[in-house]
Amino acid sequence: MGVFQDWKNECEAVEKEMDRLIAAGRPVSGDQRQVRKIQFEALIERRETAARKLLPPHNSARRVASPALSPTETHDA
């Protein structure tokens, strides 16, 4: 299974869990709402982690610099 399929499966699992939490209704107590918030934050983090795995590895030594204007150059030149 490829990286894209792994991401897709993880996103589907996260979405299913989010739907389950939403379907459970609004928690009554403040403590329950805090737990629900933490659960959603964890699911969002799972989704973001899966998305980051799609990106190529970051290597600061191989950064590609974008062309920049020197202080004396302008966009009108």
N, C-alpha and C positions, 0 to 999 in steps of 0.2 A: 504494500500500500504506500502511495506517495505522500509527500508533505501536504499537497493540496487536499487530498482525500482525508488525511488526519485532521486538517483544519476544519473541513466541512463537517466531519463527524463530531468534532468537539463543539462547533457552533450549534449543530442540531441538538446535541445533548444539553447544552447550556440553555438554549431556547425552550426546550421541553421543561426543564427545571424551573425556569422563570415563569412559564405559563402555569405550572403547577402551583407556584407560590401566589401568583395573581388570583388563580381560581379559588384558593383557600380563603380569600376575603381579607379584609383589613383587620389586623390584630387589634384586640381590645385594649390591652394595657400598654403603657409606655415601654416597659421592659420587652414585651413581645414585639413592639414596633422596632425597637433597637436591634433585636435579634434578626428580624426580617431585613432591616437595612444592611446589616453585616452579611447576611446571606446573599443579598443582591450584589453587594460590593465584591464578594468572593467570586460570584458568577461572572461579573464583568471582568475581573482580573483574569479568570480562566480564559475568557474569550480573547482578551488582549494578548495573553501569553501565547495562545495558539496562533494569533495573527503575526506576532513577532517571529515565530518560527518559520513563517513564509519568507521573511526577509533574508537576504544573504548575510553572512556573519560580518559584524562590524570590525574593521581593522583600522585604527586611527593612523597607523603608519602609511596606509595606502589611500588616504583621503585625497580626493580629487578637488583641487582648488578651482573655484569658479573665477572667470576673468573679472578682475576688479579694476576700477579706474584709479589712476594715481591721483594724489591730491591736486595736481595741476590740470588734470583732464576734466572735461565736462561732458555731459550727454549731448550737448549741442555741437560739439566739434566734429 
